[in-house]
Amino acid sequence: MSPDQDGTELMPAAFIGHGNPMNALETNRYTQAWHAFGRAVPRPRAILVVSAHWYINATAVTAMPRPRTIHDFYGFPPELFAVQYPAPGLPELAAEVSDAVHPTWVGADVDSWGIDHGTWSVLVHAFPDAGIPVVQLSINADKDFGYHLDLGARLAGLRRTGVLVVASGNVVHNLGGMNWNLADSGYDWARRFDEDAKAQMLDDPAAITRLDGHRDFPNAVPTPDHFLPLLYLAGLASADGEGAGVLVDGYTYGSLSMTAYAVGMACPEASGEAGGTAGPAPAVPPDASNI
């Protein structure tokens, strides 16, 4: 952990571009980077995940002792639906999150959600033993960019209590523009937007909210669910006066960015040269797969 100004140790934090859930079963340069990240961070007391796939009209935290593994996608092979990530929950962390973000109201979810694929497809590589408690924080679809950036900043105190905050989405996420034949490349507009987002995250993370005026924003972010997790890491970084480092970057299917960032640590180098997800495409159109 990196030391704070008062000597308190800060747990690192990260944003992961999770992409295709088939990454859970594959070894490529993205999954290798997630694995390297998990090995590089101190063992957390708990992992708090802000996943693009818990996008609801409320701000809530999972508070069940045994969260279920949710297979919230369609058309993929049986092997992917068979994956389980049996990490315990940590119900008392819900109260800690509520205290950290007060006066923002946070509900405790004891039975409706669990661990979705935005979370477990990454954690099966980063922490394969599933022994660390996992709690999810929902993304409130009713709130603007400023709310999510501020909420991320308010979570900063949890880094001082051994909580690893991981945001999971994709900076560029346009399912309607996907081409399964472009396993390791991105369209020009996707690259432009991702590179400009990278410049903001490395130099001035709080300014990431200005990207809604970018010329490529309508193509890169046709819906906000996968972009919003990035604002949580930006808020965390700005709260502690940190810039982000790049864990791994790249593109897949033309219209997805796989860029991942971390704060509070030297980003490890992942081994291997394998590119993007090479597994079978789902038996449904991309925009019906819920990736």
WOURLIN-V75395 format. One record per helix or strand of 2 or more residues. SS is the DSSP state (alpha for helix, beta for strand). FROM is the first residue (numbers start at 1). TO is the last residue. Records with the same first field share a line. If there is no record, write none. Layout:
SS = FROM-TO, FROM-TO
//
This chain:
beta = 2-3, 9-10, 13-17, 46-56, 60-62, 68-69, 107-109, 114-115, 133-140, 163-169, 245-248, 251-252, 256-257, 260-263
alpha = 21-25, 29-40, 78-81, 91-101, 117-126, 145-161, 175-177, 188-203, 205-213, 217-220, 225-239, 286-288
//
